Amino acid sequence: MKKHLFCLTGVLLSILVFANLCFPQKVEEILRKHKDALGGEENLMNIRTLFGKANIRMADIEGEMKVWWSEPDKIRQEFHFPLFGSLIVTDGESFWMQDYNGKVGKLVGYEGIKLLDELFLENYGYLFPEKRKERMNFQIRANPSDPEYLVLEVTSQGGELKKLLIDESSYLIQKYQRFVGKESVTVHLNDYREVDGVMFPFRMHRTMGRPHFDTFVRFVEIVVNPSLPETLFVKPKGVGKGYRFVSNTGFIKVPFELVSNHIYLQVKVNDYPHLSFLLDTGAGSNYLNLSKAGELKIKKIDRKKARRVGGSEDVSFFKLDSIGIDLINPSPDGSVPAQNENLILFDQTLIGISLSQVDKFDGKKLDGILGYDFFKRFVVEIDYINQVLTISEPKRFNYTGEGEEFKINLEGNIPKIKAVVDGEHEGIFKIDTGSRNGVDLYAPFIKKHKFLEKYPKYLETPVGFGITGPIEGVVRRIKSFQLGSFLVKSPVTGFYLEDKSSFGSSKIAGKIGGGILKKFKVIFDYSHHRMILEKNTNYHLWDRYNTSGIQLIQDGKKILVYQVIKNSPAEEAKIKKDDEILSINQIPVFNYSLQKIREILNQEEGTEIELELKRKAKTKIAKLILKELI
């Protein structure tokens, strides 16, 4: 949602005072006419502050936006929607965002640069070049597709290319384009009105070419040169901690279950215990499964369309009284485990989405996801060997171990870090505990370094399974992956071949998943923008990948073949998609979890496996001799 929220005001005054700079005559003439169309240099230069109030619609959500601007780069934006809101503030140097749970975070790294770039374009950066550190470059481009528009390309130092399309009859900006990775963002400006001698666009429409993600802004009030106190542009205070440890230790230890490199733990939502949540640094928010919300009759507070890994779908917002993290202790008679509430988060807003696809591929009920909203409040230690999670209060956490510390950037609510592929190719990688593979590489990084040619041997199989289903690509092994002093040899690597959406950004090389993270004890300390790694006994283990060639899903109680990898033991045994597995080595599959079945079918090369299969109404026996596929 954050991409839609930031700075939809302001293009109206851009590029105006550069006529006195040494540009080619054509640029100088366009800037002069554009300046005159907006109200003239004197009126424009007299603007020192602005206030705007607008109605805003993002997808299916309607709300109100207020924006305050003070020269040169100070801005405050408030967004108010039914039962929740958010806030973005910058003092000209630092950016802060207060989310819908009231938590304040600093926007850093590329995310901060991107927002500064948006300010440069949308909040009058062109008006005060002498107060800015950047240098601006202008170029005129031919525009055969829309000959009625003049196209002015603008690039600031450290920023990305922007195209301003100026109506040649009015010399007002009718639309502008910014480029995010491989995708363009177009903002249409219309309904210009005069306020204190200056023309302002009162209507804006932001689109990325997919209508259900579009944002519409309609200003109802614009005030020129209001008196604005400096307190508007200071870091928001935020709400209180929003949580309470039951004990006075300042930390708790919670067991978790590792399934396909995914971390599952037990939580309590309101008064409903024994819910299974995924711990996911790759999730920008906390999520609640829509089916579970309906089962528990939790009332939704809003609904919209949203982009997710693997596609898009309807999402809803839910307000919860509490989320409890529970420590499981076996009862004396060994029956149903007892739950002791050790950590409680209060007054939480969760995003509701369908998680049924993850259920199928993990073979485990998934009621929700704990993501950024959880990690930013605590120091979280993941002990993969003992499958124990330690959750600590940041102010009381003191690390005394001998692990290696890494600085992380929390861009877009996702931790990111530098790493090196094959000893020479450095890139920025997301850290994603919700990813199964060791490493995933994105299309621009793959193309840049010609990895497809370097690694011709691959498996045609989904590289992951998102909320809306499988993510297509191929699986290979790269030579090495290095984090600081840690060198992991031949990790299983997913190659994302589509250069669209978040997988097409030239800023991100890929992501680091559970296949590598489980080789360490991992400590996430968002409050200090760091991650700490300590080697564990998994570090030197070979990361074996699917020696049977069978990709499985669970549909109810049935274990079904989702895919058979080419040239694998499963293909040789003539196993087909949609075959139901009834038994393994003559033991019925209902004796096993899906995770255990995958472990049996992923044993070392040479292991013999006998499967009883059901295809339509017939049963058959298939014998496999497992082998390394990559």
Residue, then its C-alpha position, 0 to 999 in steps of 0.5 A: m500500500k505504501k507505494h500508493l500513499f506517497c506524494l500524489t501532490g505537487v507536479l503542478l509546480s515542477i521545472l519552473v525556475f530553470a529557465n535561467l540555467c544553461f539548457p539548450q534553447k528548446v528546453e529553455e523555451i518550454l520551461r518558460k512557457h510552462k512557467d507562464a501557463l502555471g501563473g508566472e515566475e513571480n507567483l510561483m517563487n512566492i510559494r513557501t508553504l502549501f496545504g492540501k486536503a483531498n478525497i482518495r480512492m485506492a483500489d476499493i478503499e475510500g478515504e481522506m488525504k491531507v498534505w502539508w509542504s514547506e520549502p525546500d523538502k519538508i512534507r507531512q502526509e496523513f491518510h485516513f481510512p475507515l478504522f485505520g490510517s497512516l502517516i509519512v513525514t520528512d524533515g527534508e533529510s530523514f523519512w519516517m512512516q507510521d503504519y496502521n498499527g501506530k508503529v513508527g519506522k525510518l525509511v532508509g536505503y533505496e526506499g529513502i532515495k526513491l521517496l526523495d526522488e518522488l519529492f524532487l518531482e512531485n513536491y516542487g524540487y525544481l523551484f529551489p535548485e540552489k537549495r538542493k544538492e542534486r544536479m538536474n539533467f533535461q532532455i527533449r524527446a520526440n513523441p510520435s505516439d502522442p504528438e500533441y505532447l512535448v516529452l521532457e525527460v528529467t533525471s536528478q543525481g541519484g534518482e531515476l528517469k522521469k518523463l513529463l508530458i506537456d500539452e503543447s497547446s496549454y503548456l501544462i503537464q497532463k501526465y508524467q511517468r516514473f519507472v520502478g524496475k521494469e514497470s512504469v508508473t503514470v500519473h494523469l493530472n487534470d482539472y487545473r484551477e487557479v489558487d492565488g494566481v497559480m494553476f493547480p491540478f485538482r484531480m490525479h490518477r495514478t496507474m501501473g496499467r492494472p486498473h484494480f491497483d489504480t489510485f484516484v485523488r480529488f482535492v477539495e481544498i488547496v491553500v497557498n502559504p499557510s502558517l505551518p508549525e515546524t512540529l508538523f515535520v518532526k518524527p512521529k511519536g507513535v503509540g506505546k509498545g503495543y505489547r506486554f511480556v507476562s513475565n519480567t524477564g523481557f524475553i520468552k522461548v517458544p518452540f516452532e515446527l520447521v516444515s519445508n524450511h518454513i517456521y510455524l508457531q502457535v499463537k492465540v488470536n483474541d480468545y481463540p488458541h491453537l492457531s498456526f502462524l508462519l514467521d516470515t521476514g518476507a511479509g511486509s505486514n501481519y496476515l490472517n487467513l480469510s477462511k479462519a477469520g470467517e470461522l472465528k467470526i472476526k469482523k472485517i473493517d475494510r476490503k481492497k485489491a492487493r498485489r501478492v507474490g504470484g498474482s493479486e486477489d481481494v484482501s480484507f482488514f481485521k482489527l484484533d483485540s490481541i495476538g498471544i504468543d504461546l509457550i507450549n508445555p505438555s500436560p501431565d497426562g500427555s494429552v492436549p498440550a497446555q498453552n501459557e500466554n507469555l507475550i501479548l500484542f494489543d489492538q492489532t490490524l491484520i490483513g486478511i488474505s486467502l492462504s489455502q494454496v500454502d496449506k496445500f503445498d506445506g501440508k499444514k494448516l496456515d491460519g496467519i503470518l507474522g511479518y514486519d509488524f511483528f519483527k519490528r517490535f522485538v529481537v527475534e532469534i531463530d534456533y533452527i537446530n533446536q527449533v526454538l524461537t527466542i523473542s526479546e524486548p529490544k531495550r533489554f537484549n544484549y548480544t554476547g555471542e561470537g557470531e558475525e553481525f550484518k547491517i540490513n536495510l529495511e526497505g519496503n518493510i523487507p530486510k535486505i543485505k549485500a551478498v556475493v554470487d560465485g565469488e564475484h557478482e555482488g548484489i542486494f538480496k532480500i532476507d526471506t524466512g518464508s522462502r524454501n530455497g537456499v537462494d533465488l535469483y531475479a531475472p535482471f541479475i540473471k541476465k546481467h551476469k549470463f547465468l543461464e549460459k553459465y549453468p545450462k543444467y537445470l530442472e523445470t519446476p516451480v521455484g516457489f509457491g506463493i499465496t496464489g499458487p506456484i511461481e514458475g521458473v527453473v532450479r539450478r545450483i550456483k557455484s557459491f553464495q557468500l555472506g560476509s565471511f560465510l561461504v555456502k557451496s552449491p546451494v539450491t537456487g531458484f531462477y526467476l525468469e520473468d522480469k516483471s513485478s517485484f522479480g524484475s527490479s534491477k535494484i534487487a538481485g534476489k532473495i536468501g531463503g530458509g535453505i541457507l538460513k537454517k545453516f545458522k542461528v539467526i538473530f533479527d534486530y530491526s531496531h538496530h538494523r542488523m542481523i547476526l549469524e552463528k554457524n550451526t551443525n547444518y552449515h556444512l551439510w549438502d543441500r539435497y534437492n528432491t531426489s525422487g523428482i516428485q512435487l507433492i501437494q496435500d488436498g484434504k487427507k490425500i497426498l497428490v502428485y502435483q508435478v513430475i520433474k523430467n528425467s527423474p526417477a518418478e518419470e522413469a517409474k511412469i508416475k503422473k500428475d494427479d496420482e494419489i500416493l496411498s503408501i510408501n514402502q508398504i506403510p500407509v501415508f496417513n501415518y506421515s505428515l507431508q513433510k515426512i513424506r518429502e524427507i523419505l522421497n529426498q533421501e540419498e542417491g541409490t535409496e530404493i522406494e516403493l510407492e502404491l499409487k491410485r490413478k482414477a479407480k486403479t492402483k499400481i506399484a511404482k518402484l524408484i531408485l533415488k538419484e541426484l537431479i542437480 
